[in-house]
Amino acid sequence: MHNLKAGMAKIVITPPVGSRLSGYSCRQAPSTGVLDELYARALVVDNGQSKLALVVCDLVWVPKDIVIRSRDRIKELCGLQASEAMICGIHTHTGPEMDNIHASYLDDLVDKIAGAVYAALNRLTDVRVGWAQGSCLAGVNRRLPKAPRTPYSLYTDPDGIFDPTVAVLKIEDLSGREMGVLFNYACHPVCLGWEELRISKDFLHFTHGVLEKEANSDYVSMFLQGCSGNVNPRWQWDKPDLSPVPMSVWPKDAASRLVETRRIGQMLGAEVLKVLASITRYETDLKLGASSRTVTLPVREDMPEPMKKLLAERAQHCPQTAGKPENAYRQVASGKKTLETEVQVFRIGACVLIALPGEVFVDYQIDLRTRIKSPLVLVSELANDEIFYVPAAYAYKQGGYEVHYSMLPPQGGKLLVDSAVEQAEQLL
């Protein structure tokens, strides 16, 4: 029996040159050019009874109010409910600074996110879907206990917790013509560094290049950012095996940084290609399901000074306006003791797609894949909302960069994961 249709599309969302770039407070100059285009990439699946839409934007994240506005526009254009539209960012540190960009770009972004879904919906065709997993060492834990600057802070730890899983969902029409791929991996896109002033997807530009190079012209590759809160690229600039551990030595010239960015991106792309080639079994009759819940999280009482400062800066740059929903930092900066956010789950056949807010430690991704009984669990962080870092409970005693920039107490991550597991079990 066959009941499954799918469509894929992508639309350019590159901001104007001169926009501020995200990811580094030390980067003060605006962007000076475009290294590669940014896109909103959409996948729509339809089994005749249900429709689901996934949109992945090549942005550091998508602000909560833009998610809400985009979902409203998607409902208007396509008839999908809010719980049936999942909107994620890839966390590139060379995309636009979303809290400090002209309102006209954000208005246009809403239309383009919805437009990508509408385009995908109008390309629905009978499809078959296959899935498999691989393994890649493009990423690595970044919380070395003996890090040279401060313990547990932003330095390669080859012995640290890490998930090398590359989860792959392959979509092709019934003739075997490949339409696209959805692949999931956890790794911060930060190879280009703070001195880079050109707009880019970072290493993912080269990953997509590997996948799309030999494909047909309308092929769409979609990357789902896994829980990379404590995962960086496994670059050659850290030397954790030396004693004493030296400071990272990043090349001053952009060309050398680009070489390493290409190497990391092609590693991941090559593994996705290998996994795609291994898929020989397909499904054409799949159950679809969607679930979304509001989760109330406690705000930590021992708020670190760096987080207090950041909250004050964000609240000042993004004043509350009438009719605009409060994002997480507005909620906390106003003195609230809890914050509300969203956990969303899709079911595509036996596969599960989990959407979590914030920069989540990879430990929780591993936990989700252990607890959910599914052959393929795809996990996206920075989905539908941004709540800063979500560290694992043990990390609070260690300290380090991510702990200093978290609004949550140690139990915060477990509350998110428990909600995801419960929703997945109900959908399955």
C-alpha positions in Angstrom: 0.0 0.0 0.0 1.2 3.5 -0.7 0.0 6.7 1.0 2.9 9.0 1.4 3.6 12.2 -0.4 6.4 14.7 0.2 7.7 18.0 -1.1 10.9 19.9 -0.5 12.0 23.5 -1.2 14.5 26.1 -0.2 14.5 29.9 -0.3 17.4 32.4 0.1 17.3 34.3 3.4 20.7 36.0 3.3 20.6 39.3 5.1 22.0 42.5 3.6 25.8 43.0 3.8 26.4 45.4 6.7 24.2 43.4 9.1 25.8 42.5 12.4 26.8 38.9 12.7 26.0 36.6 15.6 27.9 34.4 18.0 30.7 36.5 19.4 30.5 39.5 21.7 34.1 40.4 20.7 33.1 40.8 17.1 32.1 44.5 16.8 32.3 45.2 13.0 29.3 44.5 10.7 29.4 41.9 7.9 31.5 42.8 4.9 30.4 40.3 2.3 28.8 36.9 1.6 30.8 33.7 1.7 27.8 31.6 0.9 24.0 32.1 0.8 21.7 31.3 3.7 18.5 29.4 3.2 15.2 28.4 4.7 14.8 24.7 3.8 11.4 23.1 4.0 10.1 19.5 4.1 6.4 18.7 4.0 5.1 15.2 4.4 1.5 14.1 3.8 -0.2 10.7 4.2 -3.7 11.8 3.3 -4.7 12.2 6.9 -2.0 14.4 8.4 0.5 16.9 7.2 3.8 17.9 8.8 6.1 20.8 7.9 9.8 21.1 9.0 11.7 24.3 8.3 15.4 24.6 9.0 16.8 28.1 8.7 20.5 28.8 8.2 20.5 31.2 11.2 21.9 31.2 14.8 18.3 30.6 15.9 14.8 31.8 15.0 13.3 34.1 17.7 10.1 32.9 19.4 8.0 35.8 18.0 9.2 35.0 14.5 8.2 31.3 15.0 4.7 32.4 16.1 4.3 34.8 13.2 5.6 32.2 10.7 3.2 29.6 12.0 0.3 32.0 11.7 1.3 32.7 8.1 1.8 28.9 7.4 -1.7 28.3 8.7 -3.0 31.0 6.4 -1.2 29.8 3.3 -1.2 26.0 3.9 -3.8 25.1 6.5 -1.3 23.6 9.0 -1.8 24.0 12.7 1.0 25.4 14.9 1.9 21.9 16.3 2.3 20.7 12.7 5.0 23.2 11.9 8.5 22.9 13.4 11.0 25.8 12.8 14.7 25.3 13.7 18.0 27.2 13.4 21.4 25.7 12.7 23.3 28.0 15.1 25.8 29.3 12.6 28.0 32.0 14.2 28.4 33.8 10.9 24.7 34.4 10.3 22.8 37.6 11.3 22.5 38.7 14.9 18.7 38.1 15.3 18.3 40.5 18.2 20.0 43.3 16.4 18.7 43.3 12.8 16.3 45.6 10.9 12.6 44.8 11.4 12.2 44.6 7.6 14.5 41.6 7.5 12.4 39.8 10.1 9.2 40.7 8.3 10.6 39.3 5.1 11.9 36.2 7.0 8.4 35.4 8.2 7.1 35.4 4.6 10.1 33.4 3.3 9.7 30.7 6.0 6.0 30.3 5.2 6.8 30.6 1.5 9.3 27.7 1.7 6.5 25.5 3.2 4.1 26.7 0.6 6.5 25.8 -2.2 7.2 22.4 -0.7 3.4 21.8 -0.3 3.0 22.5 -4.0 5.7 20.0 -4.9 4.1 17.1 -3.2 4.7 13.9 -5.0 4.4 10.2 -4.2 7.5 9.2 -2.3 9.3 6.4 -0.5 11.4 7.0 2.6 14.4 5.1 4.0 16.6 5.7 7.0 19.9 4.6 8.5 22.6 5.8 10.8 26.3 6.4 10.5 29.2 7.7 12.6 31.4 10.8 12.2 34.2 12.4 14.2 33.8 15.9 12.8 32.7 17.0 16.3 34.1 16.6 19.8 33.3 17.5 23.4 34.6 21.0 24.2 34.8 20.9 28.1 38.4 19.8 28.8 38.9 19.8 32.6 42.4 21.2 32.3 41.5 23.8 29.6 44.1 26.5 29.6 41.9 29.6 30.0 39.6 28.2 32.7 38.6 24.6 33.5 35.9 23.1 31.3 35.8 26.1 29.0 35.8 25.7 25.2 38.7 23.4 24.5 38.7 20.0 22.8 38.3 17.1 25.2 38.7 13.9 23.1 37.6 11.8 26.2 34.5 13.8 26.9 30.9 12.8 26.3 30.1 13.0 22.6 27.6 11.4 20.2 29.1 10.6 16.8 25.7 9.5 15.4 24.8 10.8 11.9 21.0 10.1 11.5 19.8 10.2 7.9 16.3 10.2 6.4 16.3 9.7 2.6 13.4 10.9 0.4 13.0 9.8 -3.2 10.1 9.5 -5.7 8.7 6.1 -6.6 11.0 5.9 -9.7 14.0 6.2 -7.4 14.9 9.8 -8.2 16.3 11.3 -5.1 14.5 14.4 -3.9 16.4 15.2 -0.8 17.9 14.2 2.6 17.3 15.2 6.2 20.4 14.5 8.3 21.1 15.1 11.9 24.4 15.7 13.7 25.5 17.6 16.8 28.3 20.1 16.3 28.7 23.9 16.7 29.2 25.7 13.3 32.1 27.9 14.6 35.1 26.9 12.4 35.4 30.4 10.8 35.8 32.1 14.1 35.2 35.6 15.4 37.5 37.3 12.9 35.3 36.2 10.0 33.1 39.0 8.8 31.5 37.3 5.8 28.0 35.8 6.0 28.1 32.0 6.0 26.7 28.6 7.1 30.3 27.8 8.3 31.3 24.2 7.7 27.8 23.3 6.7 28.3 25.1 3.4 30.8 22.4 2.4 28.6 19.6 3.8 25.7 20.7 1.6 28.1 21.1 -1.3 29.2 17.5 -1.0 25.5 16.3 -1.0 24.2 18.5 -3.7 27.2 18.4 -6.1 26.1 15.2 -7.9 22.3 15.6 -7.3 19.6 16.9 -9.6 19.0 20.6 -9.6 16.0 20.6 -7.3 17.6 18.3 -4.7 17.3 19.7 -1.2 19.7 18.7 1.6 18.5 19.7 5.1 20.7 19.7 8.2 19.1 19.3 11.7 21.4 20.7 14.4 21.7 18.1 17.2 22.3 18.9 20.8 25.6 20.7 20.4 25.7 22.8 23.6 29.0 21.1 24.6 30.3 20.0 21.2 32.7 21.9 18.9 34.3 20.9 15.6 37.3 18.6 16.0 39.7 21.2 14.6 43.4 21.0 14.6 44.0 24.2 16.6 43.6 22.6 20.1 46.3 20.4 21.5 44.8 18.6 24.6 47.5 15.9 24.6 50.3 18.4 25.4 51.3 19.3 28.9 50.8 21.9 29.9 47.8 22.4 27.5 48.6 25.4 25.3 46.1 28.1 24.3 44.3 27.5 20.9 46.3 29.0 18.0 43.8 30.1 15.3 45.3 31.1 12.0 45.2 34.9 11.4 44.5 34.5 7.7 41.0 33.7 6.6 42.2 31.3 3.9 43.7 28.9 6.5 40.6 29.0 8.6 38.6 28.2 5.5 40.7 25.1 4.7 39.9 23.7 8.2 36.2 24.6 7.8 36.1 22.8 4.4 37.8 19.7 6.0 35.2 19.5 8.8 32.3 20.0 6.5 33.4 17.5 3.9 34.0 14.9 6.6 30.3 15.1 7.6 29.1 15.3 4.0 31.0 12.2 3.1 29.5 10.2 6.0 26.0 11.3 5.0 26.7 10.1 1.4 27.9 6.8 2.7 24.8 6.3 4.8 22.6 7.3 1.9 24.3 4.6 -0.2 23.6 2.0 2.4 19.8 2.5 2.4 18.1 -0.2 0.3 14.8 -0.6 2.2 12.0 1.9 1.9 8.6 2.6 3.3 5.7 4.1 1.4 2.9 3.7 4.0 3.6 5.7 7.1 1.7 7.0 10.0 2.3 10.7 10.8 1.8 12.5 14.1 2.5 15.8 15.8 2.6 16.9 19.4 3.6 20.1 21.2 3.5 21.0 24.8 4.4 24.1 26.9 6.9 23.3 29.5 7.4 25.4 32.6 11.0 25.6 33.7 12.3 27.0 37.0 14.8 29.9 36.8 18.0 29.3 38.7 18.3 31.2 42.0 22.1 31.4 41.7 22.1 33.3 38.5 25.8 33.8 37.4 27.0 37.3 36.8 27.8 36.8 33.1 24.2 35.6 32.6 22.8 38.6 34.5 24.7 41.0 32.4 23.6 39.3 29.2 20.0 39.3 30.3 20.1 43.0 31.0 21.7 43.7 27.6 19.2 41.6 25.7 16.2 43.1 27.5 17.6 46.6 26.7 18.1 45.8 23.0 14.7 44.0 22.7 12.2 46.0 24.6 8.8 44.5 25.1 6.1 45.8 22.7 2.4 45.4 22.8 1.2 42.1 21.3 4.7 40.6 21.1 5.1 37.4 23.1 7.8 37.4 25.8 10.8 35.5 25.0 12.8 33.6 27.6 15.2 36.4 28.5 12.4 38.9 28.8 10.6 36.6 31.2 13.6 36.2 33.3 14.9 39.8 33.1 11.5 40.9 34.4 12.0 38.9 37.6 9.9 35.8 36.9 10.8 32.7 38.8 9.8 30.4 35.9 9.9 30.6 32.2 7.7 28.9 29.6 9.0 27.2 26.5 8.0 24.6 24.0 8.9 20.9 23.4 7.6 19.5 20.1 7.6 16.0 18.6 6.9 14.6 15.1 6.3 11.0 14.2 7.2 9.9 10.6 6.5 6.2 10.5 8.7 4.5 13.1 11.0 7.6 13.2 10.8 10.4 15.8 11.9 14.0 15.4 12.4 15.9 18.7 12.5 19.7 18.9 14.1 21.3 21.9 14.7 24.9 22.7 18.1 26.3 23.6 21.7 25.1 23.3 21.3 21.6 24.8 24.2 19.4 26.0 24.7 16.3 23.9 24.1 14.2 27.0 20.4 14.8 26.6 20.5 13.7 22.9 22.1 10.4 24.0 19.4 10.0 26.7 16.6 10.6 24.2 18.0 8.0 21.8 18.3 5.5 24.7 14.8 6.0 26.1 12.7 6.3 22.9 12.1 3.0 21.2 12.5 4.0 17.6 14.9 2.9 14.9 15.7 6.6 14.1 15.5 9.5 16.6 16.4 12.9 15.2 17.0 15.6 17.8 17.1 19.3 17.1 18.1 22.0 19.5 17.3 25.7 19.0 13.9 24.7 17.7 10.9 27.1 18.1 12.5 29.1 20.9 15.9 30.2 22.4 16.6 29.8 26.1 20.4 29.9 26.1 22.3 26.9 27.4 20.8 23.7 28.8 23.7 22.0 30.6 23.7 18.5 32.0 23.2 18.4 35.8 26.7 17.2 36.6 28.2 20.3 34.8 27.0 22.8 37.4 29.6 21.6 39.9 32.3 21.8 37.3 31.4 25.3 36.1 32.6 26.5 32.7 31.4 28.7 29.9 28.0 27.1 29.3 27.1 26.9 33.0 27.8 30.6 33.3 25.4 31.4 30.5 22.4 29.3 31.6 19.2 30.5 33.2 18.2 27.1 34.3 18.9 25.0 37.5 20.4 21.5 37.1 17.0 19.8 36.7 16.0 22.0 33.7 17.3 19.7 31.0 15.6 16.7 32.5 12.2 18.4 32.4 12.6 19.1 28.7 13.7 15.5 27.9 10.9 13.9 30.0 8.3 15.9 28.1 9.8 14.8 24.8 9.9 11.2 25.8 6.3 11.2 27.0 5.1 12.8 23.8 7.1 10.4 21.6 5.7 7.4 23.5 2.1 8.7 23.0 2.7 9.3 19.3 4.3 5.8 18.8 
